[in-house]
Amino acid sequence: MINREKVKKVLETIRPFLKADDGDIELVNIQKNGIVEVKLLGACVNCPLSNMTLRAGVERALIKEIPEIRRVESIN
């Protein structure tokens, strides 16, 4: 089972980069199948590059630290 606090800790390392562009991120849910659901906030909501940020930034950082994670999904 994926540790919720560990996921939050990794998200905290990413948060400053999102906040630099007036965005933020919130952990919504961790499914048993290894999918992490997050909610993009602030400027990230309407940003045309948010999907790239999600995949290349958030998902990559989470999987690097927590290999049990299979995917990160954005929930609106």
C-alpha positions, 0 to 999 in steps of 0.5 A, spaced: 500 500 500 502 506 498 503 511 504 499 517 503 504 521 507 510 519 503 506 522 497 505 528 500 512 529 502 514 528 495 508 533 493 511 538 497 518 538 493 514 540 487 510 545 490 515 551 490 515 550 482 508 550 481 507 556 486 512 560 482 507 560 476 501 561 481 499 554 481 499 549 486 497 541 487 492 537 492 492 530 493 485 527 492 486 520 493 490 514 492 487 508 489 489 501 491 491 499 483 497 505 484 494 511 481 494 517 485 489 522 484 491 530 484 487 536 483 491 542 480 490 549 483 491 556 481 494 558 474 495 550 473 487 549 472 487 553 465 495 552 463 495 549 456 502 546 459 498 543 465 498 536 462 506 536 461 507 538 468 503 533 470 507 527 466 514 530 466 514 533 473 509 531 478 508 523 475 516 523 474 518 525 481 512 521 485 514 514 481 522 516 482 521 516 489 515 511 490 516 506 484 509 502 486 505 508 483 503 507 476 500 513 474 498 520 476 491 523 474 488 530 475 481 530 477 478 537 476 
